Amino acid sequence: MSDKIIETDALIVGAGPVGLFQVFELGLLGVKAHVLDTMPVVGGQCAELYPDKPIYDIPGIVECSGEELVANLMLQIKPFEPTFHLGEEVTEVKAIDDDWFDIRTDDDTQFRTRTVFIAGGVGSFQPRRLRFEGIAEFEESSLFYRVRNPEKFAGKRIVILGGGDSALDWTLALAPKADRLTLIHRRDEYRGAPATVDSMLRLAEAGQVEPIIGKVSGYKSDGDGITAITVNVGETEREVACDAVIVFYGLAPKLGPIAEWGLDINRKTINVDTERFETSTPGIYAVGDINHYPGKKKLILSGFHEAALAAFAAKERLDPSRKARLQYTTTSPLMHERLGIKDD
Ligand code: FAD
């Protein structure tokens, strides 16, 4: 086995609320985990789709926002020291023998793990892409869906597409570096935070940003890159010359590579049993929104329950000679030790 391969007992695909709680349930049973997510931040739908919205049906918590729930889950799993690999999509899951799985990511990271927990929710969040013919070939050269290194855009003529928080935030961040920045949005109303919209309009007044309200109709290229974006403004078509186009049309979840892993799939979900939350492949469990069984409800609390039972099932697989005993966190010295709590 090469040095580059990371070996672990448990690997969790997805750092949404259920993937995070899976770390906790495994940790209580003495199993450490690696966690991967396509997104650069943890929290899944709670972080991406409703960070500020209140949730009212987490048992014992009267009200908390998506962001608060994720922050608390991160605190709760801290004692178990999970290793996070964020911004990496798991592309391949393959059994190598009865005991080990080979996992690969789009960043060429390779793992060898004894159990896999798919907590992929509604799939990995992918940016909504521009659909013009041939434009995909310019991705990462003159067409971008995220900004990894802002310095790369210094001195360039930039076109940003979109009218939400990401489009506005990056407009503010890149305007001082750009040779010229044009923000194209289809409506005369921006979906970003009011303070950010105001800052953008102030930059526009100062001539540092040109906002255009219109519908993008196509692009021009010289074969090496995009040279202009065409946009319909009322009845006229305008051509905006550029060196780089950055698109922020939001994120859409896609089941993506999970569909290719040879598991028993039910439309866009994975069939599991309700005792072990195991998939059709022994040693691979599926928890949270991604799984399917009779009566399934896509709720965070259902995912938490599933994570607990999947952890017990995995523990038995990892250590078949000993039955995993249920112990209360209130009274068990072993649980306290694992949680890092000092008993008097
Ligand atoms: P997700 O939160 O979807 O997280 C899955 C993660 O897996 C994502 O981050 C994704 O990027 C990652 N992933 C997927 N595929 C891969 C891959 N191949 N490689 C790497 N990473 C991958 N539920 C409630 O219980 N109460 C509520 O009040 C409530 N309100 C909601 C409000 C809104 C607006 C929405 C949209 C949902 C709400 N829900 C609510 C549902 C709740 O958010 C979901 O049930 C919950 O997020 C499921 O958690 P999860 O961890 O299974 O999946």
Residues whose N, C-alpha, C, O or C-beta is under 5 A from the ligand:
A	BS01	FAD	V13 G14 A15 G16 P17 V18 G19 L36 D37 T38 M39 G43 G44 Q45 C46 L49 Y50 I55 Y56 D57 E88 E89 V90 A119 G120 G121 V122 G123 S124 F125 V287 G288 D289 I290 K298 L299 I300 L301 G303
